[in-house]
Amino acid sequence: MSQKTAAYISYLFYPGLIPTYLLAVLYFVAPYLVSIEGYPTVAKLLLLFFVLLYTFIFPSLMVYWLYKRGQIKSLTMEEPKERRIPYLITVVSSGFLAYFFAQKSSMLLPSALIIGLITLVIALVAVINLKWKISAHSAAIGGVIGAFFTLRIHYDESLLSVPFFTALFIGGLVLSARLKLNAHTPLQIAAGFLLGLFISIFGVFYI
């Protein structure tokens, strides 16, 4: 894997995009698992737009604003201390979306729970980063793998087999890319992956 390919993989599977990817698969592959099987396609796309807006677009715009003000040195935020405010913004934005979904409709409670779990992972990554650098990319993809695995087993839903194995393959690419870019040590990547994996496995059981 070249440095350029590793960078593209890191951008394509940026942690802020993972919630949208995960819910998009659930909405269109196994919508009954998240209680929106009766929603038309337009409604599902609108929900995904809100997810993208609050988990990626808003936080990214704030990171860019901080960069332009000189409060962070680079958009990649390689220094852990540079990630503190962006993490806080992401937690608040994602947490608000989870609360909004939960209050909006009982049918959106599973989506709210998933977003809430993602918010919890982000918050824990942020706290850990105060003392030790941990991989957010690994935590995000670990959460996806754990979610697909748990839902596949818990509901015996064969339609999630392909997404699960696809997530495993993508997970391998993402972890390899982070190592290739020297963004994290193997221990930091493993810690992030296990954090996301275990929180999603235990949390998704409540859906």
N, C-alpha and C positions, 0 to 999 in steps of 0.2 A: 504493500500500500504506500503510495507516494504522499508527501506532505500536503499536496494540493487536494488529493482525494480525501485525506483525513479531515482537512478543513471543511470541505463540502459536506461530508457526513455529519460533522459537528454542527454545522449551520442548519442542515436539513432536519436534524433531530435535536434541535435546541430544546432544552427543558420546557420553555414556555409554550412550545407547539405541541408537546406530548398530550396534554389534556384534550385538545381538539381532535388529534388523531385517534385517541382511545375512545372517546365518546362517538366519533363518527362511525367507527367500526361497530360499536354496540347498537347505535341507532339504526343502522342499515343492514346489519347482519343478523342480530338477535334482539330486536327492539322490545320484545316482551320481557326480557330480563331487566330492563330499566323502565318498564311500565309505560312505554310510549308507542306501543304497536298500533294504536288508533290514530296517531298523529299523521297528517299528510306530509309529503316530502318537503313542501315549502316551510312548514312549521319546524321540521327537524333542522333544516338548513338555517332557519332563523335562530334556533337555540344554539347551534354550533357557531354562528356568527357572534353571539353574545359571549360564548366560551372563549373564542379567539380574541375578542375585544378585551375582556377582563383578565385573561391569563397571559396574553402575549402583547397585544398592540399597546394598551395603556402602559404596562410596565416598561416596554421597549422605548416608548416615547419619553418616559421619565428618565430612563438611563441616558438617552441621547441628550436630553436637557441638562442632566448633571455633567455629561461629558463636555458640552459646549460651555458650561460655566466653569470648567476646570476642576470640578470636584472629584472626578475620576480621570485617570490618565489615558485609559484606552477603553474602547467599547467591549473588549473581551474580558475586562476586569480580572486580570491575572492575579492581582494582589488581593488576599482575603479581606482586608480592611475596606477595599473599594466596593465590596459586595454587600456591605451591611445595609445601607439605605435602599439599594435596589431590591434586596431580599424583603425588607420591611414593606416596601411598596407592593411587591408581588403578593405577599401574605395578606395585606389589607384588601387589595383588589380582588384576589381569588376568594378570600373569606367572605367579602361582600356578595360576590356572585353566588356562592353556596347558600348564604342566608336568603338571598332574593329568590332563588329557585325553591328553597324549602318553604318559603312563605307564599309563593305564587300559586302552587298547586300540589296536591298530594301525589299526583302522577310524576312530579319532578323530584320527589324525595330521593329516589335512587341516584339520579344525576347529581343532586345536591350532596349526597353522601360521598360520591366519588370525588367531586371537586373538593369537598371538605378533607378527605384523606390526602389528596394532592397538596392542599394547603398545609396540612400537618407535616408532611414530608419536607416541604419547603422551609417551614418554620424550624424543624429539627436540623436541617442542613445549615440554616442560618446560624443557629445557636452553636453547633459544632464548629463552624467556621470562625467563631470568635477565638477559638483556641487552636484549631487544627484544620487544615485544608482538606475538604472532602469533595468528592465529585458529584455535582448536581446532575450531570448528564447520566451518570451511572444510576443514581437514585431514581431518576425519571423512567429510564428504560426498565429498571428492575421492578418498578411499580406496575408498569404495563404487563410485563411477563407474569407477575404475581396475580394481577387482576384476571387476565385471560385464563390462567391455570385454575384459579379458584372457581370462577364461573363455569368453566368447562367441566370440572369435577363435581361441583356442588349441584348443578342443574342437569348434569349428563347431557350437555348441549354439544352435539357433534359439529354444529356449524362453527364453533369457535376453535376447532382443531387447526384449521389453516391459519387464522390470525395468531394463534398461540405459537405455532412453529415459525411463522414469519417473524413474530416478535423476538423469538430466540435468535434467529439469524441476524436480524437487525441489531439486537443486543450485542452480539459478537462483533459486528462492524463498529458499533459505537465505542465499545470498550477498547478495541484495537486502535481506533482513531485517536482516542484520548491519550493512549500510551505513545502512539506515533508522534503526536504533537508535543509530548513531554509536558502536558498540562497537569498531570497528576502522577503520583507513584502508583505501583500496583496495589499497595495497601489502601490508598485513598480511594481508588476505583472500586476495589472489592468491598470496602466499608460502605460506600454510597450505594452500590448495587444491593447489598444485603439489607440495608436500611429500607430502601424502597420496596424490595421484595416482601419482607416480612410484614411491614405495615399494610400493604395491599392485600396480602393473603388473609390476614386476620380481620381487616376492616371490611373487605368485600363480602364476608359471610353474613353481614347484617343487611345486605340488599334483599 
